[in-house]
């Protein structure tokens, strides 16, 4: 390994240490002076000890587990009432996460071969965490679970409304040539692939196509502020995969609902009238649609 690669790996190790230390400090700060805490799926009132254990696990859950889909992340949904020092600790933790993410992006761009080595090395930076999780099937560090930010409300809230969002999707534009190349990487002798190649050959070569990826259901929080923010906003919506920290000088949580434990099986939002894609996939093997 060359000297620049060693330096990058050393920087990443230091950033990982800072991230874990910030999470530990945040968990300890909450344990020392706990405010109210609500944990999704548990009784509305939990003991301070249970809240401390849950929050520490949520903040330091940065590992793959055996059998986990590499694209999936674990969620820890809840609300935490936070005084000003605790909110400061959250801010410092999010800065450490952002620094780690920025360095990781730099490594992926200039030295991508370092990523597998980093995944193998980083868990041993904190052996007490590594040993603690060994019995749960620890495989390696989960980079996205390291850098995803902790959600925070900018100001005290009057209420929070939580709801499952299960209609999300990402859409990537493809050319006819790109779609053909993707199909050819499949088994081009298979009957269903040949059928799709013939369909593709029957449309104009300049026609744009859309490859759709359905996103896993996620929890959305609608925040309603007690007072309008400086920019006049009175509410905000955000995704919450980690505990939402809410400014609360008195240590109490705002009014909040109790969402169902599982997302709805069927689409709950009405289909937009300006839906631009056809209802049925044009190339099912690639989840590719034509525009209307």
N, C-alpha and C positions, 0 to 999 in steps of 0.2 A: 504494500500500500504506500502511495507517495505521501510526501509531507503535507500537501494541501488537503488530501483526504483524511489524514490523521487529525488535522486541525479542525476540519468540519465535523468529524465524529466526536471530537472532544467538546466542541461547542454545543453539539446536540445533546451530549450527556449532561453538560452543565445546565442547559435549558430544561432538560427533563428533571434534573434535581430541583431546580428552582420551581418548576410546576408542582411537583409532589410536595415540596416544603410549603408552598403557598396554600395548597389544599389542606395539609395537616394543620397549618396555623389557623385557617378559616374554621375548620372543624373544632379545634380547641377553643377558639374564641366563642363559638356558639355554645359549646358545652359549659364554659365558665360562666356565661351569662345568657341562659336560654330564653328566647321569646317563644311565643306560641308557634306550633308547628302542626301542619296537616299533611298526612301521608295518603296519597291516592290508594284506595282499596283497603284502608284500615279504619278502625273506629275514629270518629271525629276528634276525640280527645285521646292523646297518647302521652305516656309518661316522658319526663325529661330524659331519662336514660334511653328509652327506645328511640326518641327523636335524635339523640346524639349518635347512637349507633347507626341509625339509618342514614343520617346526613353524612357521616364520615365515609360510609360505604359508597354512597352516591358520588361523593366528591373524588374518591380515589379508585373508582372502578374503571381502570384503564387497560384491562386485559382481555384478550380473546379467551374464550372457553372452548373446550373440545366440542366439535360439532357445530360451532357457531358459523353462520353464513358470513363470509368475509365482508359483504356489503352492509350487513345489519349491525345496528348499535343497540345496546340495552338502554332502556329509559328508566328514570327515577323521578316520577312526577309528584310534586307536592308544593306547599306554600310555607315559607319561613318568614316570620316577623323579625325585622332586623333594626337595631338601633344604629346610630351613625358610625361607631367604630366597626361594627360588623359589616356594614355596607362598604366601608373603606377596605376591609379585608377581602370582600368579594371583588372589588375593583382591582386590587393587587393580584388576585388569582387570575382574573380575566386578562390582565396585562401579561402575566407569565404564560398563559395559554396562547395569546396572540404572538408573543415572541417565539414560542416553540413552533407554531404553525408557519410563521414567516421563514424561519430557518429551514424547516422541513421542505417548504416550497422551493427554496434556493437549492437544496441538495437534490431534489427531484429533477430540477432543471439542469444542473451542471454535473452531478455525480450520482445518477439514479441507482447505480449498482451498490451504493452504500446502504440503501434502505433495508434490504434483507439482513445485513449485518447489524444495523441499528436495532431492528426488531429482536434480534437474538441477544444483544448485549444489554439493552436498556433495563430489562426486568431485574438483572442482577445488581443494578445500582442501588436498589432498596430491598435487601434480602428479607427484611422483616415482613414486607408486603408480599414478596414472592413466596415465602414459606407459608404465610397465612392462607394464601389462595391455592396452594399446591393441591390440596385435597378436593378443590372444586373444579379441577380439570384445567389448570392454568396452562396455556400453550405459549403465548407470546404477547407482547404489548400491542394494543389496538390503538393505532395512531390517531384515528378520528376521535375516539373516546377521550384521548388526551387533550386535544386542542379545542373541542367544541365548547363554546362559551356558556357560562352560567347566566340564565336569564334574570334580569333585574327590572324592577319598576323604577322610573326616574323620580317619582314623587309619591307621597302617600295616596292610597286608593280608597275609594268609597266602596267598590265591590269588584269581584272577579267572576267572570263566567267562563267555565271550561267546557269544551265540546270537542268530540272527535271530528277530524277532517279526513275523509277517506276518498275524496275525489281528485286528489292531486296527481299530476303527471308532468313529465318533462317531454318536450317535443324538439327533435333535432331534424333540421332540413337535410334531405339527401338529394343528389342528382340521380338520374336514371343510371348513369355509369357507375356511381358508387353503390347503388342498390344491386346492380348486376355483379359487381365484384364481391359483395357480401354473400350473395346467393352462391357464387361459384366456390366460395370457401366451405360451403356445406357439401353434402354428398350430391354432386351434380348429376349422378346417375340415378338418383332416387326419383320416382315418378312425380311426387309432389313438388320437388324442386324444379324439374323440367317444365311442369305446368306453369309455375310462377315465372320462369325465365321466358316462356312464350308470351305470357300476359305482359311482361315488361317490354318485350320486343314490339308489342302492338300499340304502344303509346308514344307520343312525340318525345324525342331525346332531350328536349329542353324543358320538359314538364318537371316542376319541383315536386318532391314527395316528402312525406313526414314520417319519421320513425318515432313511435310513441313508447315511453317507458312509464308504466303505472308505478306510482310511489306508494310505499307502505303507509297505512293509516297512522296519523300522528295527532297529538293533543294540541289544540289551539286554546290560548287564553285571551279573552277580551278584557282589557283593563279599563276601568272607569276611574278617572282621577277625582280626588276630592275638590281640587281647584284646577282651573285651566292652567296649562303650562305657559311659559313665556311666549311660545309661538301660537298660543290660542287653542291648541289641541285639548280635547277633553277625554279622549279615549285612544286606545292603541290595541292592536292585535299582534300576537307573537306565538311562535311555536315553542312548546315547553317540553324538552326531553330531560331536563334536569330541574332540580328544585328552583322555584321562582322566589327570589328574595324581594320582600316588600318593605320599604321604609316604614317604621312604626316606632315612634318615640315611647309609646306606652306598652310595647311588647305584645299588642293584640293584632290578630289578623282581620282584614276587611271581610265583609260579607261575601260568601262564595257558595257556589252550588256544588252538588255531588254528581259528577258525570257518570254514565254507565261504565261498568268495568271493562266492557269490550266494545269495539267500534261496531256500527251497524253493518249487517251483511249486505244490504242493498244500498245503492246510491241514494243519498238523501237530498241532494241539491238538484233543483230543476235544471234540465239541459238548456244551455244558452241558445237563444234563437239565432245568434250570429256564429254558431259553431261552424268552423271552417273546414273540418274534416268529414269525410264520408263515415257512415255508421259502421260499415264492415271493412276489415283490413283488406288491402289490395294484395299484399304479400304477407300472408299469415306467419310464415316462418321467421320473418324479420320484424313483425309488428309495424309494418309500413302501410300508411294510408295515402290515398289521393285526396287532394283538396277539392272541395265542391266546385 
